[in-house]
Amino acid sequence: MPINFATINSFLSNRIPEQRIYLRSDKTARYVRLTPIIQTFAGTTFALLFCWMVIATVMLAVQAISAKTDKEQAGVLQQAYESRLEQLSNERNKRSLEAQTSLERFYIALEQVSIQQSELLELEEQRRELGKGLNIMQRKLQDAIKSRDNAIEIANNLQNKFRTVSNEINSEFGKSTDNKDTLAFLSNALVRTSSERDKLYKETRTMETQVETLELDTALLQERGNQIFNRLEEAVDIALAPLSKVLNKKGINTKSLVNEVRRGYSGTGGAITPIETSSESVLHDHMSERASKVLRDLDEVSLLKLAISKVPLGHPVAGSHRYTSGFGYRKDPVNGKRRMHNGTDLAAPLGTKIVATGDGVVIFAGNNGGYGRLIKIRHSQGFITYYAHLHKINVKKGQKVLQGEKIGSMGNSGRSTGVHLHYEIRLGGKPINAINYMKATKNVF
């Protein structure tokens, strides 16, 4: 059906009037007619062009703003990441300083315990000597009291005899010269007896004063000994509590581990012999029992310190480093798939020293597929540690190593994307989160 432009023009003329554009010259005047159809077409074309320009401008602006926002967000994220790394580094240095300070305090406390232990032994020796002296003074005092009582009895007998003789002399005075001599003898004997009695009384009072002084000194000595024991017991508790807490918290059989260490170090950690005391001492044996208990607790602290070195509670990297991957499921850095990561990755420069985290025996040292150059160490209580992707290996199979001893250097061998250490702990053949054991030493050392 052909388009009827006249009908359309008539329809549009009611809404869009016809326009004329006049063009004048010096001689003539012309005009151009703009019918409603032309005006509608021109307006529609102009509107479409304007909308296209607006949409294109908006799209360009959105793209520019989006690109700028992504760049700024990337910069902000990078700055936040660097700030977090710096914060973690400062926190690590702070915790390391706190651990060093705690260790120094522990050694100072241990030295004070040793000094106080020596003082305690000296005080115990003085206590025994004072006990012996007190017993001797008590025996002398008893002898003096008996002598005094005998002297008083003799004096009383002599006084009775003197009265009897005096009565006889008064009744028979002047009868005999012998009676005068007897009276003089008895008088002199009475004077000497009275003097001895007074002397014995004074000595008795002096001895009673000395006994009171000795009893007071003994009480003061016992009180001082109790104070020393209280300080020793507090120091031992401060040293013993964190050691036992760390081992028990990690599910380690503390009693079994200590017995194993005691068997291995029997030359230095035998049974504690109680302090001997004199059977004549007047002090109770409670102080001796406390001394023996303190010595046993000190031996327990020493054994627990040795026990901690037997399990992997140390840090494998001896130098500055950062954690790059933890224990658990993660995106595989090689193929991008989700896989279980059995260890902890720590990155540092090539050749950084790698040390054993606990005493043990090397059960493998060589190349092992994806692990690259690998060292395995067996520790007490069923622990085995893995040190993978090494650059160099400094130990061999069957070699015994100590906690903190260098066993290799950090490298990039095996299935690895960069220089780092893959550190792994297995208990009973099953991998466990190593980071918990690496952080455990912050509560002790």
C-alpha positions as CSV (number, residue, x, y, z in Angstrom):
1,M,0.0,0.0,0.0
2,P,1.6,3.3,-1.0
3,I,2.3,5.9,1.6
4,N,-0.1,8.9,1.4
5,F,2.2,11.8,2.3
6,A,-0.7,14.3,1.9
7,T,-2.7,12.6,4.6
8,I,0.2,12.5,6.9
9,N,1.0,16.1,6.2
10,S,-2.6,17.1,6.9
11,F,-2.5,15.1,10.2
12,L,0.7,16.7,11.3
13,S,-0.3,20.3,10.3
14,N,-2.8,20.4,13.2
15,R,0.1,19.9,15.6
16,I,3.1,21.3,13.7
17,P,2.4,24.4,11.6
18,E,4.2,24.9,8.4
19,Q,7.3,27.0,8.6
20,R,8.9,29.2,6.0
21,I,12.4,30.4,5.8
22,Y,12.8,33.6,3.8
23,L,16.0,34.3,1.9
24,R,16.3,37.9,0.7
25,S,18.8,39.5,-1.7
26,D,19.2,43.0,-3.2
27,K,16.7,42.2,-6.0
28,T,14.7,39.2,-5.1
29,A,13.1,37.4,-2.1
30,R,12.7,33.7,-1.8
31,Y,11.6,31.3,0.8
32,V,11.9,27.7,1.7
33,R,8.9,25.8,2.9
34,L,9.3,23.4,5.9
35,T,6.3,21.2,5.8
36,P,5.2,19.3,9.0
37,I,6.7,16.0,7.5
38,I,10.1,17.7,6.9
39,Q,10.0,19.3,10.4
40,T,9.1,15.9,12.0
41,F,11.9,14.1,10.1
42,A,14.5,16.7,10.9
43,G,13.4,16.8,14.6
44,T,13.5,13.0,14.8
45,T,16.9,12.8,13.2
46,F,18.3,15.5,15.5
47,A,16.8,13.8,18.6
48,L,18.3,10.5,17.6
49,L,21.7,12.1,17.0
50,F,21.6,13.9,20.3
51,C,20.6,10.6,22.2
52,W,23.4,8.8,20.5
53,M,25.9,11.5,21.5
54,V,24.7,11.4,25.1
55,I,24.8,7.6,25.3
56,A,28.3,7.5,23.8
57,T,29.5,10.2,26.1
58,V,28.1,8.5,29.2
59,M,29.6,5.1,28.2
60,L,33.0,6.8,27.7
61,A,32.7,8.5,31.0
62,V,31.7,5.3,32.8
63,Q,34.6,3.4,31.3
64,A,37.0,6.2,32.3
65,I,35.6,6.4,35.8
66,S,35.6,2.5,36.2
67,A,39.2,2.3,35.0
68,K,40.2,5.0,37.4
69,T,38.3,3.4,40.3
70,D,39.9,0.0,39.7
71,K,43.3,1.6,39.7
72,E,42.6,3.5,42.8
73,Q,41.2,0.4,44.5
74,A,44.2,-1.6,43.5
75,G,46.4,1.1,45.0
76,V,44.4,1.3,48.2
77,L,44.5,-2.5,48.5
78,Q,48.2,-2.6,47.9
79,Q,48.8,0.2,50.5
80,A,46.6,-1.7,53.0
81,Y,48.5,-4.9,52.4
82,E,51.8,-3.2,52.9
83,S,50.5,-1.5,56.0
84,R,49.3,-4.9,57.3
85,L,52.6,-6.5,56.6
86,E,54.4,-3.7,58.4
87,Q,52.0,-4.1,61.4
88,L,52.5,-7.9,61.5
89,S,56.3,-7.3,61.3
90,N,56.1,-4.9,64.3
91,E,53.9,-7.3,66.2
92,R,56.3,-10.1,65.6
93,N,59.3,-8.0,66.7
94,K,57.3,-7.0,69.8
95,R,56.4,-10.6,70.7
96,S,60.0,-11.6,70.1
97,L,61.2,-8.9,72.5
98,E,58.6,-10.0,75.1
99,A,59.7,-13.6,74.7
100,Q,63.4,-12.6,75.2
101,T,62.5,-10.5,78.2
102,S,60.5,-13.3,79.8
103,L,63.4,-15.7,79.2
104,E,65.8,-13.2,80.9
105,R,63.4,-12.9,83.8
106,F,63.2,-16.7,84.1
107,Y,67.0,-17.0,84.2
108,I,67.2,-14.2,86.8
109,A,64.6,-16.0,88.9
110,L,66.4,-19.3,88.5
111,E,69.7,-17.6,89.7
112,Q,67.9,-16.1,92.7
113,V,66.4,-19.5,93.5
114,S,70.0,-21.0,93.4
115,I,71.3,-18.3,95.7
116,Q,68.3,-18.7,98.1
117,Q,68.8,-22.4,98.1
118,S,72.4,-21.9,99.2
119,E,71.3,-19.5,101.9
120,L,68.6,-22.1,102.9
121,L,71.2,-24.8,103.4
122,E,73.4,-22.5,105.5
123,L,70.4,-21.6,107.6
124,E,69.6,-25.3,108.0
125,E,73.1,-25.9,109.2
126,Q,72.8,-23.0,111.7
127,R,69.5,-24.4,112.9
128,R,71.0,-27.7,113.6
129,E,73.9,-26.1,115.6
130,L,71.4,-24.0,117.5
131,G,69.3,-27.0,118.3
132,K,72.4,-28.9,119.6
133,G,73.4,-25.8,121.7
134,L,69.9,-25.5,123.1
135,N,69.9,-29.1,124.1
136,I,73.3,-28.7,125.9
137,M,72.0,-25.5,127.6
138,Q,68.9,-27.4,128.7
139,R,71.0,-30.2,130.2
140,K,73.2,-27.7,132.0
141,L,70.2,-25.9,133.3
142,Q,68.7,-29.1,134.6
143,D,72.0,-30.0,136.3
144,A,72.2,-26.5,137.8
145,I,68.6,-26.7,139.1
146,K,69.4,-30.1,140.6
147,S,72.5,-28.6,142.2
148,R,70.6,-25.6,143.5
149,D,67.9,-27.9,145.0
150,N,70.6,-30.0,146.6
151,A,72.3,-26.9,148.0
152,I,69.0,-25.6,149.3
153,E,68.3,-28.9,150.9
154,I,71.8,-29.0,152.5
155,A,71.4,-25.4,153.7
156,N,68.0,-26.2,155.2
157,N,69.5,-29.3,157.0
158,L,72.4,-27.2,158.2
159,Q,70.1,-24.5,159.4
160,N,68.1,-27.1,161.3
161,K,71.2,-28.6,162.7
162,F,72.4,-25.1,163.6
163,R,69.2,-24.4,165.5
164,T,69.5,-27.7,167.3
165,V,73.1,-27.0,168.2
166,S,72.4,-23.4,169.1
167,N,69.7,-24.6,171.5
168,E,72.1,-27.1,173.0
169,I,74.8,-24.5,173.2
170,N,72.4,-22.0,174.9
171,S,71.5,-24.7,177.4
172,E,75.0,-25.9,178.0
173,F,76.9,-22.7,177.3
174,G,80.3,-22.6,178.8
175,K,80.5,-26.3,179.4
176,S,83.1,-27.1,176.8
177,T,85.6,-25.5,174.5
178,D,84.8,-28.1,171.9
179,N,81.2,-26.8,171.7
180,K,82.6,-23.4,170.7
181,D,84.7,-24.9,168.0
182,T,81.8,-26.8,166.6
183,L,79.6,-23.7,166.6
184,A,82.2,-21.7,164.7
185,F,82.6,-24.6,162.1
186,L,78.9,-24.8,161.6
187,S,78.6,-21.0,161.3
188,N,81.3,-20.9,158.6
189,A,79.6,-23.9,156.8
190,L,76.3,-22.1,156.9
191,V,77.8,-18.9,155.4
192,R,79.5,-20.9,152.6
193,T,76.3,-22.8,151.8
194,S,74.3,-19.6,151.7
195,S,76.8,-18.0,149.3
196,E,76.8,-21.1,147.0
197,R,73.0,-21.1,147.1
198,D,72.9,-17.4,146.0
199,K,75.5,-18.0,143.3
200,L,73.5,-21.0,141.9
201,Y,70.3,-18.9,142.0
202,K,72.0,-16.2,139.9
203,E,73.4,-18.7,137.4
204,T,69.9,-20.3,137.1
205,R,68.4,-16.9,136.3
206,T,71.1,-16.3,133.7
207,M,70.5,-19.7,132.1
208,E,66.7,-19.1,132.0
209,T,67.3,-15.8,130.2
210,Q,69.6,-17.5,127.7
211,V,67.0,-20.2,127.1
212,E,64.4,-17.6,126.4
213,T,66.7,-15.8,124.0
214,L,67.5,-19.1,122.1
215,E,63.8,-19.9,121.9
216,L,63.1,-16.4,120.4
217,D,66.0,-16.8,117.9
218,T,64.7,-20.2,116.9
219,A,61.2,-18.8,116.2
220,L,62.7,-16.0,114.2
221,L,64.9,-18.5,112.2
222,Q,61.9,-20.7,111.5
223,E,59.8,-17.6,110.3
224,R,62.7,-16.5,108.0
225,G,62.9,-20.1,106.7
226,N,59.2,-20.1,105.9
227,Q,59.5,-16.8,104.1
228,I,62.4,-18.1,102.0
229,F,60.5,-21.3,101.2
230,N,57.4,-19.3,100.1
231,R,59.5,-17.3,97.7
232,L,61.2,-20.4,96.4
233,E,57.9,-22.2,95.9
234,E,56.4,-19.1,94.1
235,A,59.5,-18.9,91.8
236,V,59.2,-22.6,91.0
237,D,55.5,-22.3,90.3
238,I,56.1,-19.4,87.9
239,A,58.7,-21.4,86.0
240,L,56.8,-24.7,86.1
241,A,53.2,-23.5,85.1
242,P,53.9,-22.2,81.6
243,L,56.1,-25.3,80.7
244,S,53.4,-27.8,81.7
245,K,50.6,-25.7,80.2
246,V,52.3,-25.6,76.7
247,L,52.9,-29.4,76.7
248,N,49.4,-30.3,77.9
249,K,47.7,-27.8,75.6
250,K,49.3,-29.5,72.6
251,G,48.0,-32.9,73.6
252,I,51.5,-34.1,74.6
253,N,51.7,-36.7,77.4
254,T,53.8,-34.6,79.8
255,K,54.4,-37.5,82.3
256,S,55.6,-39.9,79.6
257,L,57.8,-37.3,78.0
258,V,59.4,-36.3,81.4
259,N,60.0,-40.0,82.2
260,E,61.7,-40.5,78.8
261,V,63.9,-37.5,79.4
262,R,64.7,-38.7,83.0
263,R,65.9,-42.0,81.6
264,G,68.0,-40.3,79.0
265,Y,69.6,-37.9,81.5
266,S,69.9,-40.1,84.5
267,G,73.4,-38.8,85.2
268,T,72.1,-35.3,86.0
269,G,68.5,-35.7,87.1
270,G,68.3,-38.5,89.7
271,A,66.1,-38.7,92.7
272,I,66.2,-35.8,95.3
273,T,67.7,-36.8,98.7
274,P,65.9,-35.2,101.6
275,I,67.9,-32.8,103.8
276,E,69.0,-34.6,106.9
277,T,68.3,-33.1,110.3
278,S,69.6,-33.9,113.8
279,S,67.4,-36.1,115.9
280,E,68.1,-33.7,118.8
281,S,66.6,-30.7,116.8
282,V,63.7,-29.0,118.5
283,L,62.3,-27.7,115.1
284,H,59.7,-29.7,113.3
285,D,60.7,-31.7,110.2
286,H,58.1,-29.7,108.1
287,M,60.9,-27.3,107.0
288,S,63.0,-30.2,105.7
289,E,60.1,-31.7,103.8
290,R,59.5,-28.3,102.1
291,A,63.2,-28.1,101.2
292,S,63.0,-31.5,99.6
293,K,59.9,-30.6,97.7
294,V,61.5,-27.4,96.3
295,L,64.5,-29.4,95.2
296,R,62.2,-31.9,93.5
297,D,60.2,-29.1,91.8
298,L,63.5,-27.6,90.5
299,D,64.5,-30.9,89.1
300,E,61.0,-31.1,87.4
301,V,61.6,-27.6,85.8
302,S,64.9,-28.8,84.5
303,L,63.4,-32.0,83.1
304,L,60.5,-30.1,81.4
305,K,62.9,-27.6,79.8
306,L,64.8,-30.6,78.3
307,A,61.4,-32.2,77.4
308,I,60.4,-29.2,75.4
309,S,63.5,-29.5,73.3
310,K,62.5,-33.1,72.4
311,V,59.3,-32.1,70.6
312,P,59.0,-29.7,67.6
313,L,58.1,-26.5,69.4
314,G,60.8,-24.3,67.7
315,H,60.9,-22.2,64.6
316,P,62.4,-23.7,61.4
317,V,63.7,-20.4,59.8
318,A,66.6,-18.6,61.5
319,G,66.2,-15.2,59.9
320,S,63.7,-12.7,58.6
321,H,60.8,-14.2,56.7
322,R,57.1,-14.0,56.0
323,Y,54.3,-16.5,55.9
324,T,53.1,-17.2,52.3
325,S,50.6,-20.1,52.8
326,G,49.0,-21.8,55.8
327,F,47.7,-25.2,56.7
328,G,44.4,-26.3,55.0
329,Y,42.6,-26.3,51.7
330,R,43.8,-23.6,49.2
331,K,44.1,-22.9,45.5
332,D,47.1,-24.8,44.1
333,P,49.7,-22.3,42.9
334,V,50.7,-24.5,40.0
335,N,47.5,-25.8,38.4
336,G,45.0,-23.5,40.2
337,K,42.9,-26.4,41.5
338,R,41.6,-26.6,45.1
339,R,43.8,-28.9,47.1
340,M,44.8,-29.7,50.7
341,H,48.0,-28.1,51.9
342,N,49.5,-30.2,54.7
343,G,52.2,-27.7,55.8
344,T,53.1,-24.0,56.3
345,D,55.1,-22.1,53.7
346,L,57.6,-19.5,54.9
347,A,59.5,-17.3,52.3
348,A,62.9,-15.7,52.8
349,P,66.1,-15.0,50.6
350,L,67.8,-18.0,48.9
351,G,70.2,-19.7,51.3
352,T,68.5,-18.6,54.6
353,K,69.5,-21.0,57.4
354,I,67.0,-23.7,58.2
355,V,67.2,-25.3,61.7
356,A,65.7,-28.3,63.5
357,T,62.6,-27.4,65.6
358,G,63.4,-30.1,68.2
359,D,65.9,-32.8,69.1
360,G,65.6,-35.9,67.0
361,V,67.0,-38.3,64.4
362,V,67.2,-37.7,60.7
363,I,65.2,-40.4,58.9
364,F,65.4,-39.0,55.4
365,A,67.7,-36.6,53.6
366,G,67.6,-36.3,49.8
367,N,65.3,-35.6,46.8
368,N,61.7,-36.6,47.1
369,G,59.6,-35.7,44.0
370,G,57.4,-32.7,44.5
371,Y,59.0,-32.0,47.9
372,G,62.4,-31.4,46.1
373,R,65.3,-31.6,48.5
374,L,63.6,-32.9,51.7
375,I,64.7,-33.6,55.3
376,K,62.6,-35.7,57.7
377,I,63.3,-35.8,61.4
378,R,61.7,-38.1,64.0
379,H,61.1,-36.6,67.5
380,S,59.8,-37.9,70.7
381,Q,56.1,-38.8,71.2
382,G,55.6,-39.8,67.6
383,F,56.3,-36.4,66.0
384,I,57.9,-36.2,62.5
385,T,58.9,-32.9,60.8
386,Y,59.3,-32.2,57.1
387,Y,61.6,-29.5,55.6
388,A,61.0,-29.3,51.8
389,H,62.2,-27.4,48.7
390,L,65.7,-26.9,50.2
391,H,68.7,-25.5,48.4
392,K,71.3,-27.5,50.4
393,I,71.1,-30.3,52.9
394,N,73.7,-30.3,55.7
395,V,72.7,-33.6,57.5
396,K,72.5,-37.2,56.6
397,K,70.2,-40.1,57.4
398,G,70.7,-41.5,61.0
399,Q,72.3,-38.3,62.3
400,K,71.1,-37.0,65.6
401,V,70.3,-33.2,65.7
402,L,69.5,-30.8,68.4
403,Q,66.9,-28.0,68.6
404,G,68.2,-24.9,66.8
405,E,70.9,-26.9,64.9
406,K,71.4,-26.0,61.2
407,I,70.2,-28.8,58.9
408,G,70.0,-27.0,55.5
409,S,69.3,-23.8,53.6
410,M,66.1,-22.4,52.0
411,G,65.7,-23.0,48.2
412,N,63.3,-23.6,45.3
413,S,63.7,-27.3,44.5
414,G,60.8,-29.6,43.5
415,R,57.3,-28.5,42.8
416,S,57.7,-24.9,43.8
417,T,57.0,-21.4,42.3
418,G,59.6,-19.5,44.3
419,V,62.2,-19.6,47.1
420,H,60.5,-20.8,50.3
421,L,60.4,-23.5,53.0
422,H,57.5,-26.0,53.2
423,Y,57.5,-26.9,56.9
424,E,55.2,-29.8,58.0
425,I,54.5,-31.6,61.3
426,R,53.0,-35.1,61.4
427,L,51.8,-36.8,64.6
428,G,51.1,-40.5,64.3
429,G,51.5,-40.2,60.5
430,K,48.8,-37.5,60.2
431,P,49.6,-33.9,59.2
432,I,48.7,-31.3,61.8
433,N,48.8,-27.4,61.8
434,A,52.4,-26.5,62.4
435,I,51.7,-22.8,63.1
436,N,50.1,-23.7,66.5
437,Y,53.4,-25.4,67.6
438,M,55.5,-22.6,66.2
439,K,53.5,-20.0,68.2
440,A,53.5,-22.2,71.4
441,T,57.1,-21.2,72.3
442,K,56.1,-17.5,72.7
443,N,54.4,-18.5,76.0
444,V,57.6,-20.0,77.4
445,F,60.7,-18.4,76.0
